[in-house]
Amino acid sequence: MRRRRAVVAAGFCASFLLGSVLNVLFAPGSEPPRPGQSPGPSPAPGPSRRGGRGELARQIRARYEEVQRYSRGGPGPGAGRPERRRLMDLAPGGPGLQRPRPPRARPLPDGAPGWPPAPGPGSPGPGPRLGCAALRNVSGAQYVGSGYTKAVYRVRLPGGAAVALKAVDFSGHDLGSCVREFGARRGCYRLAAHKLLKEMVLLERLRHPNVLQLYGYCYQDSEDIPDTLTTITELGAPVEMIQLLQTSWEDRFRFVLVDGELKVTDLDDARVEETPCSGSTDCILEFPARNFTLPCSAQGWCEAMNEKRNLYNAYRFFFTYLLPHSAPPSLRPLLDSIVNATGELTWGVDETLAQLEKVLHLYRSGQYLQNSTAGSRAEYQRLPDSTVPQEDYRCWPSYHHGSCLLSVFNLAEAVDICESHAQCRAFVVTNQTTWTGRQLVFFKTGWSHVVPDPSKTTYVRASG
């Protein structure tokens, strides 16, 4: 039960983080040059405030200790323990800021830890963790985007696999604001790089199908800063709300994308500690539309603040748009109650999970069809081992953009769907199933050209 709750909590966290990615990754601002372009003029760092270097050192130490906390007890020897000490150099800042470039790889130093392999879909393949050697002959480098701290590039490895490279954005807000305040470019780089290092450790610790895979990392020299860090990760695509709305309700209930699983991609700002407080006034959750006040516990922590924040973001980014839209009518009351309860934060993760599992059970078992399907108004002739290759029409939401391909629980539901479409005169039941075990069915305008196919069964409307 704890593992299941953790997975669901991670899912809600995913919805919040992916919403943040959509807002941050493609936020307007100074765009780094594409690979091969020359960097523009760089602003000079501002003067350091009195005592600023000590404050900068304190912030770096705090982030370093946070990375240490997350990296303790990682799976396997050496796992989750990259060379953190190399980012602790507090050398004074150098000349002006530089814009990010694709990394110039150099070998990892002797003694670099070995990481266990992480093969999987889209992976460069099994074997040792990727390092700088894998980046020496990359091709097709493309700038993907940048956020508050990081810049992301897409490259193709010599073996053909496409991966993402993440590095501190030298022209980003995080590094730039630090340099303007403290005037210590190298120290500011290390402050920002610890967020990248934290993400790398969390990706290693949180291995899960819905968490981005970490393939490796590389230390390299970049301009006047030695040992800058680049992480090598699975390449993903941003979530598009319109794309999700065009998929079937069944897939949206799982949050499955066309080309794979929905994944958490941005963990550098993730945290597991609750917010400290001295009273409820310190525990205010602020959102654009409304605010919530949570209790402050006797131990001085805002109770369930992370859980409630992620749950409300799941509501406003996903639940309110994706759950009720084109859902089976008999499930709408349950889905509406989930949307309303998460929007008011009257439920926690456990209750939300229980209600979502109830919806899934009703859908998977076919119980949602009770008292909702009409009796057949026509008879259909069964033509085994056959299909209708043409005579398609489009319907929504279809699993195929050029035809009407829907999932059904049983033959009766397929008949009901065909009866509800004015142009439907036949349907073809395939041997393919969805993640809930429902069969995929093509609905057709006629059956003038029937061909043999041992994996399909055609049903045609009887004349009369």
DOVOLUM-789331 format. One record per residue: x, y, z of N, C-alpha, C in turn; residue in one letter. Coordinates in steps of 0.001 Angstrom, whole numbers, plus 500000, padded with zeros to 6 digits. Layout:
N
XYZXYZXYZA ...
END
This chain:
464
500819498801500000500000500000500000500857501255500000M 501953501254500789502817502419500819503446502672499465R 503865501572498806504474501727497485503464502302496514R 502224501805496571501199502303495658500916503772495921R 500845504145497203500610505552497510501756506420497022R 502959505886497163504113506655496695504054506872495199A 503626505837494462503525505965493012502472506985492638V 501311506944493331500256507907493034500712509317493383V 501382509447494532501904510764494898502881511256493858A 503707510344493345504643510730492290503893511145491037A 502775510493490772501979510875489611501416512273489739G 500908512600490948500421513954491157501559514956491075F 502718514565491612503901515412491506504258515624490043C 504067514544489244504370514653487816503500515703487166A 502205515715487523501318516682486897501731518100487223S 502169518321488468502626519653488852503911520024488139F 504853519073488127506139519369487523506022519551486019L 505175518749485368505014518905483927504333520217483594L 503408520637484462502839521961484253503883523042484378G 504783522867485340505872523817485488506779523810484281S 507030522597483734507882522504482549507279523284481398V 505959523151481218505306523848480117505444525353480268L 505394525845481505505483527275481726506905527788481706N 507856526932482117509231527390482278510080527089481060V 509956525853480521510856525445479454510721526317478235L 509493526763477930509290527561476743508881528987477077F 509280529443478249508983530818478629509758531777477745A 509191532946477404509922533881476571511116534438477322P 512104534820476598513303535360477217514434535330476232G 515652535583476702516810535563475825517127534129475463S 516989533799474212517179532423473772518638532165473487E 519218531089473998520591530758473679520723530489472195P 521918530738471619522093530495470198522004529017469886P 521578528709468688521575527324468244523011526844468084R 523229525533468148524579525022467987525201525516466684P 526438525995466791527147526492465642527106527996465523G 526202528688466228526151530130466190527143530721467170Q 527576531910466874528522532582467763527765533266468873S 528314533246470064527639533917471169527711535418471009P 526713536089471500526689537545471437527505538163472547G 527495539497472663528244540165473721527706539786475081P 528586539727476066528220539278477402528258540447478370S 527253540514479246527258541593480225528326541376481279P 528861542439481752529866542348482809529179542148484145A 529767541371485048529145541141486347529115542409487171P 528064542541487947527940543708488803528842543611490017G 528953544668490794529817544660491972529281543744493047P 530195543153493798529809542266494889529404543100496102S 528296542691496740527897543412497932528787543012499091R 528823543816500114529670543537501273529205542248501947R 530163541380502161529842540114502800529158539131501881G 529073539471500569528338538631499640528967537276499438G 530308537219499414530961535937499176530635534936500286R 530544535418501511530184534519502603528768534000502469G 527851534869502037526474534435501828526389533450500676E 527151533701499607527170532776498485527701531412498922L 528774531415499719529318530152500210528295529409501067A 527513530161501857526482529511502688525421528849501825R 524982529530500757523966528964499887524484527722499165Q 525749527762498726526326526593498068526396525427499037I 526821525698500250526905524640501253525530524043501518R 524491524870501570523138524367501821522692523446500694A 522958523833499460522567522980498336523403521710498297R 524666521823498636525527520648498683525010519648499710Y 524618520136500878524104519247501913522772518628501494E 521958519362500716520704518797500218520984517634499264E 521973517814498387522346516730497478522822515525498273V 523596515756499319524064514644500142522912513876500765Q 521886514598501229520746513925501843520039513020500843R 519868513504499617519160512721498607519990511549498108Y 521300511667498162522141510624497576522463509509498548S 522124509649499809522423508595500773521554507377500507R 522181506212500569521429504971500468520931504653499086G 521632505129498041521222504840496676521371503370496359G 520716502904495310520771501481494944522116501103494357P 522798500153494964524042499643494390525243500455494816G 526425499873494754527639500575495151527953501707494192P 528151502884494764528511504030493942527334504711493288G 526150504105493309525003504700492640524563505947493378A 524186506980492621523715508219493229524810509001493900G 526097508668493639527186509377494299528205509867493263R 527783510735492348528757511297491420529707512218492148P 530660512763491434531740513503492084531275514884492537E 530521514900493630529969516156494131531058517129494556R 532172516606495046533206517493495567533744518432494500R 533609518042493228534188518856492177533415520152491983R 532221520239492518531433521455492396531541522344493631L 532453522022494528532573522797495760533619523893495676M 534275524052494543535286525082494365534626526457494412D 535096527307495294534515528641495449535458529704494911L 536119529427493787537053530386493218536323531655492828A 537010532822492884536363534085492506535881534033491062P 534905534878490758534323534893489429535291535402488385G 535074534976487162535909535374486048535251536471485248G 535549536540483957534961537573483117533474537342482891P 532924538091481942531479538128481759530860536781481443G 529523536765481455528780535534481216528944535077479776L 528892533777479573528941533198478238527634532475477972Q 527239532455476743526032531719476380526365530238476248R 525383529362476463525673527924476431526014527449475039P 526890526463474974527256525819473732527139524314473919R 527023523567472824527075522107472985528376521719473653P 528376520729474533529550520427475347530725519939474523P 531914520367474913533152519825474367533609518744475319R 533538517515474876533773516400475784535246516184476034A 535566515827477259536887515326477588536680514166478542R 537635513251478649537413512035479431537145512340480895P 536353511482481515536178511571482960537503511278483640L 537796511929484748539051511687485428539115510292486015P 540318509856486310540481508557486948539712508526488259D 539115507392488523538378507249489781536922507641489675G 536465508032488479535049508365488339534212507130488631A 533124507266489382532356506097489797531641505450488630P 531504504132488690530741503423487680529282503353488100G 528387503539487146526956503506487440526336502305486774W 525331501685487366524697500527486734523933500953485495P 523752500050484521523058500391483283521579500590483519P 520946501315482608519496501530482679518898501390481300A 518878500160480729518305499988479404516804500188479435P 516231500505478304514795500685478213514429501264476869G 513117501496476615512698502050475339513373503388475070P 513966503532473905514643504770473562516009504901474161G 516448503877474882517737503931475557518863503677474569S 520060504251474812521203503906473984521580502437474077P 520968501695474995521237500270475101521892499930476413G 521943498644476758522551498234478013524043498466478000P 524611498568479172526048498787479282526334499805480360G 527589500205480497527952501180481518527299502528481253P 527222503335482284526702504678482139527505505451481104R 526811506282480331527488507086479334528316508170479995L 529451508477479396530324509537479880530734510436478741G 531821511166478951532252512135477954532624511489476631C 533134510241476675533531509582475436532355509448474480A 531139509296475026529963509137474172529589510424473464A 530138511557473925529757512848473360530775513382472364L 531798512589472051532853513112471184532413513223469739R 531528512344469293531140512333467887529628512408467733N 528992513246468544527545513388468420527221514168467160V 525999514015466683525580514707465470524184515268465666S 523803516174464764522447516724464765522098517492466015G 523069518201466605522793518943467839521762520040467581A 520726520071468404519665521055468275519326521615469646Q 519181522919469703518731523557470940517252523256471142Y 516888522780472331515506522437472643514819523563473400V 515466524060474438514855525118475236515668525370476486G 515243526352477247515911526672478501514892527197479485S 515213527064480748514337527534481793515073528465482734G 514726528410484002515327529297484996516800528986485199Y 517157527705485134518527527287485451519219526603484294T 518505525719483550519158524810482622518872525167481164K 519794524741480298519576524704478854519590523247478419A 518774522914477424518628521534476973518906521458475475V 519733520469475101520025520215473699519637518785473350Y 519283518590472097519017517259471550520187516889470655R 520776515715470876521871515245470036521644513780469705V 522329513331468666522274511924468280523641511300468521R 523667510197469280524907509516469594525416508749468384L 526708508374468384527244507625467240526453506371466903P 525860505715467900525065504527467632523693504796467064G 523298506071466991522018506435466403520955506855467387G 521156506601468677520148506951469677520149508454469914A 518962509030470036518825510448470354518683510613471860A 519415511556472419519386511807473857519293513310474095V 519011513675475327518987515082475735520208515370476591A 520811516520476361521920516998477188521432518200477972L 521620518161479290521213519261480157522442519876480805K 522504521196480800523624521901481407523121523223481962A 523894523815482857523546525128483385523505526128482235V 522455526914482160522312527938481128523146529156481539D 524234529389480823525129530489481175524492531854480950F 523433531909480164522738533184479971521380533171480660S 521163532202481540519878532067482199519718532989483396G 518485533028483893518149533919485004518872533527486281H 518952532228486544519545531757487796520992532216487933D 521806531917486925523219532288486978523401533796486870L 522626534430485987522783535863485775522461536681487005G 521361536352487692520991537121488883522005536928490005S 522556535716490097523568535457491117524826536280490861C 525262536325489599526474537085489266526255538571489531V 525072539064489219524795540482489475524817540787490962R 524403539830491792524367540080493235525716539874493898E 526435538815493506527648538453494227528933538725493440F 528849538876492106530046539151491329531054538018491335G 530619536791491564531524535637491634531014534585490659A 531519534621489435530951533798488383531143532306488641R 532330531910489073532566530491489312531741529989490494R 531671530777491525530849530387492666529383530310492299G 528918531255491477527521531230491046527249530027490155C 528241529650489335528045528457488526527837527250489438Y 528628527122490464528504525973491350527179525969492112R 526704527152492438525396527239493079524305526706492140L 524358527117490879523365526637489917523571525161489583A 524835524737489483525122523356489093524658522364490141A 524580522780491394524095521859492413522632521500492190H 521852522368491530520483521996491185520489520904490114K 521392521023489152521530519979488138522003518671488766L 522921518774489711523415517590490406522319516951491247L 521512517770491888520383517252492666519409516489491767K 519117517054490601518232516364489673518830515037489236E 520146515014488997520805513793488563520690512715489638M 520887513075490875520780512114491968519347511607492111V 518358512515491999516964512101492128516540511188490981L 516990511486489767516668510609488648517239509214488864L 518423509155489469519035507857489752518281507110490840E 517844507832491872517143507194492981515712506809492627R 515039507623491800513620507421491519513427506705490195L 514085505577490027513913504827488784512493504280488711R 511791504696487652510384504343487525509995504590486072H 509040503824485522508637504045484129508143505455483851P 507668506158484884507161507512484683508143508588485126N 509397508215485278510465509183485584511512509083484487V 511951510223484013512938510271482937514170509446483293L 514678508693482313515866507885482555517132508734482469Q 518034508507483413519353509131483389520333508154482765L 521019508588481693521958507718481003523395507924481450Y 523721509094481961525103509332482372525374510811482569G 526651511158482654527048512547482871528477512737482395Y 528857513989482288530188514323481781530649515624482416C 531869515625482930532519516862483367533413517361482237Y 533389518665482005534160519247480913534518520688481266Q 535532521213480608535880522621480770535030523454479830D 534524524571480312533724525469479497534199526891479737S 534840527449478723535409528791478820536350528858480020E 536080529733480977537000529898482103536598529072483311D 535552528245483193535078527466484338535446526010484122I 536259525443485000536620524040484853535524523125485386P 535499521935484849534634520870485363533154521253485394D 532672521861484325531224522082484247530541520736483991T 529312520637484444528594519362484438527534519331483344L 527497518255482584526441517990481610525843516625481916T 524529516559482032523869515268482234523292514778480918T 523257513458480759522769512812479546521518512029479931I 520384512394479368519119511784479774518317511334478563T 517271510601478870516293510217477869515690511465477228E 515416511385475940514845512517475220513332512409475206L 512672513443475650511217513451475668510659514554474800G 509360514718474846508666515773474119507718516461475087A 507520517768474950506632518475475883505198518009475743P 504481518035476849503081517643476850502251518782476258V 501428518450475286500536519427474678499104519110475091E 498434520088475692497077519847476158496133519500475007M 496305520160473865495444519856472720495647518420472277I 496910517961472293497188516582471912496504515610472855Q 496552515903474154495906515027475128494397515009474944L 493811516178474651492371516239474481491907515475473240L 492795515285472282492435514564471065492582513049471203Q 493162512595472303493287511157472521492008510626473163T 491895509315473205490706508704473798490656508963475297S 489442508905475851489294509107477288490072508042478060W 490086506838477548490788505742478227492272506051478368E 492880506585477329494298506921477399494530508152478266D 493593509087478227493762510274479072493617509919480551R 492773508946480841492638508504482231493964507951482735F 494745507344481862496061506841482224497123507942481994R 496769508915481291497764509922480894498860509318480033F 498469508525479062499435507961478122499503508832476887V 500719509119476434500898509882475222500985508953474019L 500957509511472837500968508704471625502236507882471520V 503361508472471856504638507790471682505212507233472976D 504444507148474040505003506560475253504359507095476514G 504998506770477629504467507135478923504709508610479232E 503796509164480017504025510489480572505125510386481612L 506090511312481583507248511195482472507571512520483149K 508008512405484396508549513560485100509923513856484512V 510140515100484114511389515434483437512231516451484189T 511647517178485113512333518327485699512273518222487217D 513391517813487824513398517543489267514327518449490057L 514933519440489413515928520225490143515296521096491223D 514000521379491122513330522166492158512430521314493049D 512475519980492872511652519100493709512193519093495139A 511298518871496095511697518797497494510799517816498219R 511328517204499266510549516259500059510254516796501451V 510954517840501867510692518394503190509461519291503158E 508664519234504240507546520157504358508053521545504759E 507202522539504556507569523918504865507538524145506368T 508617524696506964508586524989508400507628526141508694P 507066526139509904506084527167510242506076527402511747C 505593528579512106505328528887513511503846529094513768S 503069529142512708501626529290512798500999529061511446G 499655529017511404498970528732510148499185529816509107S 499543531027509545499793532093508573501026531803507719T 501884530881508185503047530489507390502716529368506405D 501482528871506462501105527700505655500014528060504655C 500247529088503884499277529528502883499712529036501507I 498847528270500875499070527838499501498461528875498570L 499276529488497747498816530546496860498774530050495416E 497620530226494782497430529879493378496800531074492677F 496862531103491349496302532259490641494831532510490936P 494042531450491092492603531623491265492176531739492723A 492918531091493647492520531100495047493669530661495930R 493492530866497239494498530474498222493870529521499240N 494739528715499877494318527797500931495236527983502134F 494679527879503332495463527938504560495456526575505225T 496634526011505448496771524688506048497229524814507491L 496991523804508316497400523874509723498909523712509890P 499431524313510926500830524158511312500884523123512431C 501663522083512240501710521001513215502458521413514467S 502321520601515509503026520865516762504535520775516586A 504975520043515553506409519908515286506952521061514452Q 506080521997514055506539523163513313506648522956511818G 505768522084511244505750521851509799504336522050509272W 504215522636508097502901522780507461502404521397507055C 501252521007507576500762519649507392500341519395505946E 500961518380505347500611517896503999500664518994502944A 501563519956503115501589521074502171502040520626500778M 503082519778500712503529519295499409502430518482498720N 501780517608499499500719516777498941499580517635498403E 499150518620499170498035519465498752498412520332497558K 499641520813497542500071521632496404500057520808495117R 500615519608495184500645518761493997499237518333493580N 498381518067494557497028517639494252496242518751493562L 496388519975494060495662521076493438496202521369492044Y 497514521241491868498069521439490531497632520335489580N 497488519103490108496926518040489283495510518389488858A 494745518976489774493377519402489450493377520468488370Y 494168521516488536494039522641487612494757522416486287R 495785521563486260496490521312485012495902520143484230F 495339519145484935494941517925484253493505517500484540F 493155517327485810491859516727486133490696517501485515F 490706518808485679489562519605485245489351519550483736T 490440519321482979490324519260481524490184517835480996Y 490910516905481595491066515598480984490127514530481507L 489711514595482763488900513511483316487468513496482792L 486712514599482852485314514516482414485151514530480898P 486110515074480162485966515316478726485791514004477960H 484654513832477283484295512662476478484315511360477274S 484109511428478568484051510218479388482713509513479186A 482631508209479457481337507522479404480330508230480298P 479119508493479821478150509275480601477899508739481999P 477868507414482143477565506848483459478682507080484472S 479887507417484000481007507679484902481157509163485238L 480421510002484557480591511439484761480341511893486203R 479289511395486897479095511839488288480294511548489178P 480898510360489040482083510042489849483251510934489479L 483442511159488196484554512000487756484355513446488194L 483130513914488155482853515278488619483155515425490105D 482846514376490874483125514451492315484625514484492580S 485416513771491758486878513808491903487405515200491573I 486910515761490488487355517106490093486989518123491177V 485768518069491683485335519038492692486106518883493999N 486329517636494424487003517415495701488461517837495647A 489145517549494539490545517989494436490622519500494248T 489624520089493596489619521541493443489394522272494746G 488723521615495697488500522217497021489483521700498066E 490341520767497688491316520137498592490629519478499786L 489420518933499553488741518208500630489214516765500721T 489857516258499679490432514919499690491944515001499668W 492564513988500275493999513826500153494317512802499082G 495580512387499020496013511439498006495307510099498165V 495153509616499404494561508293499625493124508226499124D 492312509227499464490918509216499025490820509402497518E 491659510278496963491654510480495513492023509187494795T 493026508494495322493426507210494740492270506210494779L 491594506131495912490498505173496048489384505457495037A 489068506718494825488007507078493889488430506834492439Q 489699507110492112490180506833490766490187505330490496L 490545504541491503490515503083491329489083502570491170E 488142503223491813486738502842491653486287503083490215K 486658504237489665486322504535488272486951503501487349V 488227503192487590488914502214486753488236500842486826L 487821500431488014487158499125488164485846499087487391H 485046500140487504483779500179486788483992500129485282L 485030500808484812485297500848483377485864499529482877Y 486839498996483615487494497753483177486548496560483240R 485658496530484219484747495392484390483506495487483518S 483277496637482892482091496812482067480855497184482849G 480976497372484164479803497710484971479234499074484605Q 480055499933484017479566501252483627478531501157482500Y 478449500000481841477496499821480750476097499471481240L 475951499075482485474640498684482995473677499858482904Q 472503499590482346471437500588482191471833501747481285N 472934501576480533473346502664479655473333502274478188S 473352500971477904473356500542476499471945500187476057T 471610500638474885470279500343474343470279498987473653A 469107498386473550469011497129472847469297497312471362G 469797496258470727470157496340469322468923496621468481S 469035497608467579467938497953466679468110497298465318R 469177496534465130469405495843463858470195494576464133A 470140493661463186470925492435463302472183492542462462E 473248491859462942474529491917462256474986490501461940Y 475471490321460720475973489024460286477461488934460572Q 477899487832461139479296487625461510480060486976460359R 481179487611459985482048487092458931483428486838459545L 483685485617460003484954485346460688486142485426459723P 487318485673460293488589485694459567488529486622458351D 487995487809458550487872488751457441487971490177457947S 488223491098457012488278492514457351487813493328456157T 487560494608456389487186495569455351488306496601455295V 489200496535454302490382497390454307490088498866454045P 488967499176453443488663500574453115487339500964453764Q 486635501867453104485314502317453569485359502831455012E 486381503648455273486536504235456613485810505575456707D 485538505978457908485095507344458190485749507785459489Y 485797509047459685486438509584460887485418509786461995R 485846509466463191485028509737464368485933510253465462C 485339510705466529486138511285467611485619510785468946W 486515510405469861487977510348469703488408508983469183P 489184508952468135489617507712467508491083507455467803S 491438506178467877492843505812468050493638506000466757Y 492955506227465655493616506425464369493001507651463704H 493858508565463246493340509848462759492580509728461454H 492838508677460651492182508556459360490993507638459333G 490615507085460469489495506143460506488807506240461853S 487806505392462041487099505353463325487511504075464057C 488482504193464926489010503058465694488777503336467172L 487897502561467782487524502761469178487696501459469954L 487739501565471274487804500375472122486419500064472658S 486122498759472805484821498326473321485040497266474388V 484074497172475295484152496148476331483685494798475796F 482647494816474959482119493567474412481419493862473090N 480868492817472496480218492952471201478992493852471280L 478286493793472390477085494616472534477425496097472483A 478544496476473095478929497884473047479332498294471635E 479981497383470901480336497689469514479076497928468680A 478054497106468880476802497291468161476175498633468516V 476171498969469800475589500247470234476309501432469604D 477641501335469526478398502436468916478061502564467442I 478014501441466732477679501475465312476278502046465106C 475346501664465965473986502182465854473912503675466114E 474834504181466915474811505615467236475476506476466174S 476201505853465228476839506586464133475983506426462884H 475522507520462324474617507452461173475264506782459966A 476582506942459804477249506396458617477719504961458795Q 477599504373459983478145503047460248477214501958459698C 477825501050458890477083499906458353477770498581458670R 478996498665459232479738497447459570480841497823460548A 481373496806461216482534497043462071483413495806462088F 484706496035462317485709494970462283486349494868463659V 486193493724464309486778493483465629488188492920465435V 489187493576466009490570493122465889490953492290467100T 492148491717467045492654490968468203493562491828469067N 493556493132468841494365494054469630493552494590470793Q 494215494766471923493549495266473122494278496482473675T 493558497267474453494143498429475125494702498011476475T 495200498987477223495821498688478515494826498163479534W 493527498389479315492515497845480227491958496527479737T 492443496005478605491960494746478078490798494868477118G 490392496079476758489296496293475819489778496064474388R 488886495547473550489244495267472165489103496511471299Q 490007496637470322489944497727469363489102497307468170L 488215498215467754487249497917466692487248499062465680V 487322498696464383487160499660463294485686499712462891F 485157500916462760483782501091462315483793501591460875F 482934501011460020483001501190458572481671501700458017K 481776502337456836480568502819456162479895501733455326T 480573500617455084479992499543454291480918498343454242G 480605497368453377481402496140453305481475495626451861W 481604496548450921481629496155449516482883495367449154S 483951495520449931485201494815449620485709494154450902H 485364492877451079485789492103452252486931491187451835V 488025491195452628489185490360452306489505489474453498V 490198488342453245490539487437454359491550488069455314P 491390487809456588492327488247457617492071487396458861D 492991486470459191492737485559460313492721486234461674P 493188487489461759493261488177463056492064489087463310S 491075489084462411489937489994462544488627489279462248K 487549489874462752486188489386462480485334490574462084T 484624490427460977483788491520460473482319491246460793T 481621492301461186480189492236461425479512493241460512Y 478560492768459696477896493636458743476408493689459077V 475823494869458854474413495036459179473568494260458182R 472674493437458697471816492635457848470827493536457109A 470489493160455893469552493965455120468147493818455676S 467380494827455444466005494755455894465708495768456973G 
END
